[in-house]
Amino acid sequence: MRYRRTGTRYLGVVTARRSPSTYDLLVRGVAFVVAPTAWRPSADVAETQDAIIITIELAGVADEDVDIVLHDDVLIVDGLRRPDPPAADVRYHTAEIRPGPFRLEVPLPAYVQGDEVSGEFERGLLRVRLPKVSGRVTVVADPGITGRGL
């Protein structure tokens, strides 16, 4: 597992929960939706008083095939699940375990200390612990009160 930190914000977060709105399509001129070329692993994001803990399901992925990049506002986990080569006499009836490249972009709900990030890979689960910056208040904007349709 490789980890690196950047001092920049990440502007390209696209999650399965957010697709372009009618406003995006008509006013901003977003005329296309790019289909992801990588699969997205399941993840849990939890927040404690002093940390954000992200647990990612990566069964069958080798530790050395995982890259983690921390931006100021997003944690990105990229990697590869290598398929097992089937024997010549094997015929699949079901194939639901996705091989190939994966990518997970997790928007961070609070400011974190990038130099104190820790992670462990155990039993197919990657747990990343991101300590929060103390003394900094996280403000989450409510779209209903931030402006007139902005």
Secondary structure as UniProt FT lines:
FT   STRAND          2..5
FT   TURN            16..17
FT   HELIX           22..26
FT   STRAND          43..47
FT   STRAND          51..57
FT   TURN            59..60
FT   HELIX           63..65
FT   STRAND          66..70
FT   STRAND          74..81
FT   TURN            88..89
FT   STRAND          100..107
FT   HELIX           114..116
FT   STRAND          118..122
FT   TURN            123..124
FT   STRAND          125..132
FT   TURN            134..135
FT   TURN            143..145
//
